[in-house]
Amino acid sequence: MSPFWRAFTKNRLALVGAVIVACLVGLAVLAPALAPWDPHRPDVRKILLAPSAKHPLGTDALGRDVLSRMLYGARVSLAVGFVSVGIAVCIGTILGSVAGYKGGFVDATIMRFVDLMLVFPRLFLLLAVLAFLRPSLWTIMGVIGLTGWMGVARLVRAEFLSLREREFVLWSQSVGASGFRVVWRHILPNAMAPVLVAMTLGIPAAILTESGLSFLGIGVQPPYATWGNILNEGKDALEIAWWLSVYPGLAILVTVLSYNLLGEGIRDALDPRLRQAFATLGARRR
């Protein structure tokens, strides 16, 4: 077993987070098979029914089954998280790599652009962009990804500034390797550890952002079911239909917490100093 997996498996909270994340992904993938009712079909005879054996999480103001909508909402929320973080990581990795490897004027120009993007509060930037675009699933994915790459760029740049002075990079340059080959084959693979952690921690942030936008009514629009717009529908009937707010709120809480635990576990396992601490603790217990 590799040192990473030994350290990761000794972190019980990280394992709990990984198991919950795996279960959430499984529920999202199998939503069409697991959903007991059509999540988009209204039924006026079942408006705001309390949780029961027939409808375990109750129904909403249009008589739709909340459990089915929660399962399909998991698909949308996780898709937004993965796709938007993928966009952010691609942009951040490219710009951070160029800035860290080239240095000088190129580095200064890119980092000033990053600073400029960081000046604007992300929520206001999202609202400004969405004011000119029609809210849709793909629009939300793109906007969240295009406004969340700055942290990744700074991480990758910092790793490149450190790695480009290492012996194996200098040796590759001395034997005539092209800049692209040096970056792609030697520096980038060694700089991906913090990016992996940033990806894991970025997914819950994207899910939380999408839920907030949907709750405000400017996120993913019907007929898509998301946890955020289920919350939005439930706020008007909070006193008589508590389940419309409690269950999606708990889903968001558990998802964000699980991804954070998983991301922190990966970060700790990738840190050599913490791996050594885990090894010392295990030796003492034996």
N, C-alpha and C positions, 0 to 999 in steps of 0.2 A: 504494500500500500504506500502511495506517495506521501511525502510530508504534508502536502495540502489536505489530502483526504483524512489523514490521521488527525490533524488539527481541527478540521471541519466537523468530523463526527464526534469529537469530544465536546463540542459546543451544543448543548441540548436545546437552547433556544433557537439556534440556527436550524437544527434538525426539525424542530416543530414548525418553524416558518417554511422550510422546504416542503414538508408533508402537506401543509395547508395550501401552499401555492400549487402543488401538484394536483390536489383535489379540486381546487378552483378551476384549473385549466381543464381537467377531465370533465367537470360539470359543464363548462362552456362548450367544449367540443361535442359532448353528447346531449346538448340541450334539446335538439329536435326529437331525440328518442326518449328523454326523461320528462319533458314537459307534458303534464297530464291534459292540458287544454290548449287551444289556439290562443296565443298571447295577444293577438290583434282583433279577435272577434268579440264585439260587445254583446251583452245580453241584459236587457232592461229588467228581466226577472231576477237578476242576481246582483243588483246594485248594492255596494258596500256591505256585503255579507261578512260577518266576523269569521275568524279562523275556525275551521271545522274539519271533519274527516274528509269531506268531499273537496274542500278548498283549504288546505293546511295553512296557507298564509292569507286567507280571505280574498276578497275581490275589491276592485276599485270603483270609482264613480260611474264607470261605463259597464260594470258587470264583468270585467275581464279578470281572469285568474292571476293573482299576484305572484304565486310561485312560478307559473310559466313565464311571466314577464321578467321575474328576477333571473331565471335561468338564461333567457335570451339577452337580458341586460348584461349578464356576465360576459357573454360573447362580445358585445359591443365595447364594454369597458376595457376588457383585456386586449381587444384588437386595437383600440385607441392607444393603450399603453405601449404595446409592442411596436406598432408602426411609427408612432410619433417619436419614441425614443430611438428607433432605428434611424429615422431621418436626422435627429439631433446628433447622434453618434457619428454618422457619416460626414455631416458638415463639420462638426467639431474636430474630428480626427484629421480630415484633410487640411483644414486651416491651421490647426495646431501643429501638424507635422511640417507644413511649409514654413511656418513662423519659427519653430524650434530648430529646424535644420539649416535654413538659410541665414537667420539672424540679421543683424544690421537693419537697413532701411525696410526690408520686407517684414521682418519681425515687428518693428515699431509701427508700421502701417496697419498690419493685421491686428495687433493688440490694441491700438487706439480705436479701431472699429469695434473690437470686443468691448472695450470700456464704454463706447458710445451706446452700444446695445444694452449694456448693464445699467446705464443711467435711467432708462425708462422702466417704470414698474411693469412687470410682466402682465398683470391683469389688465392694466389700462392699454397696453400694447395689443393684447388679444382683443379687447373690446373695440379698439380703433380699427383693427384689420377686419373683424367680423362685421363692422358697420358698413363696409363697402362690399362684402362678399355674402352670398346667400349661405346661411348655416346649413351644413350637411355633414355626413359622417366623414367623408374624405377631406372636406374643408377643415373640420376640427382637427383631424390628424395632422394635416399639413401645417396649420397655423401653430399648433402646440410644438411640433417638431422644429419649425423655423424660428421659434422664439425661445428655444431651450437648449441651444448648442453651445452657449458661451462657456459654461463650466467645463464641458468636455474639452473644448479648445485649450483652455488654460491648463488643464491636467496634462494633456498630450504635449503641449509646448514645454512644460516643466520637465517631463520625462525625456524629451528629445534633447533639451539643453544639457541634461546630465549624461545621457547615453552617447551623444556624439563625440565626447572626449574620451570614451573608453578605448582600450587597446584594440579590441576586435574591429571597431569601426575605423580607427586609424590605419590598421593593417589592410582592411578592405580598400580603403581609399588609396593606399600606397601601391597596391598591385593593379590599380587602374580600373576598379569597379566604378560603374556609373553611379551618379547620385541617386537615381531611381532604384537601382539594385541595392545600394547601401540602405536606403530607407525601407524598402519593401522586405528585404531578406534578413536584415540584421537589426535595425533599430525598432521598427514598428512592432514585431512580435514581442520584443522585450518591454515595450511600453504599454501593452494592452491590459496588464493587471489592473491598474486604477480605472481604466475605461470599463472593464467588466463590472467593477463595483459601482461605477457611476450609472451603468445601464440598469443594474438591479435596483438601485435606489431611485432611478429616474422613472421607472414604470409606475410605482405608486403615486409619485408626484403628478404624472400625466393623468392617471385615473382620477385623482382628486381634482385636478384642474377641469377635466371634462365634466365631472359630476357637478362642480360648482357652476360651470357655464350652463349646463342643462337645467340645473335648479333655478337659475336666473331666467331661463326660457330662451337663451341665445345659443345653446349647444346643439347637440344632435336632436333633430326634430322628428316628431311622429311621421310614419308609423313605427320607427325604431323604438324599442324599449331600452332604456338605460336606467341605471340606479338613480341618476340625477333627476331625470324627468319624472320618475315614480315619486321621488321626494317632492318635486314641484307640484305634482297632482295632489299629494297628501297634505300639503300645508293648509289647504282650504277646508279640509275635513278632519283636522287634527283632534278635535274634541270628540267626534263620533266615530272616527276610523283611525285609531292610533297605529294600527298595523301598517298603514301606508307610509308612515314615517320611520317606524322602529326597525322594520326588517331591512329596507335598503340602507338605512344608516348603519346598522350593524354589519351589513355586507361590506360597505365601504371601509368601516373601521377595521374589520378583521383582515381585509385584503391589504390595506396600507400597512398595518402592523406586521403582517406576515412577510411582505416583501422587504420591509425595513430590517426585520430580524435576519432574513436570508442574506441581504446585502451586507449587514454588519458582520455576519458569520464568515462570508467570503472574504471581506476585507481583513478580518483578524487572521484567517487562515493563510492569506497571501503575505502577511507581514512576517518576515523571518524572526523578528524579536519576539512577537507573540507566539509563534510556533515553538520557539525555544522555551518560552514560559510554560506553554502547555506540556511540553516534554518533561520539564523539570517537575511540574506538579504531578504528572503521572508517575514519574520515578519515585517521588516521595510517598505517594499512596501505596506503591508496591513495597 
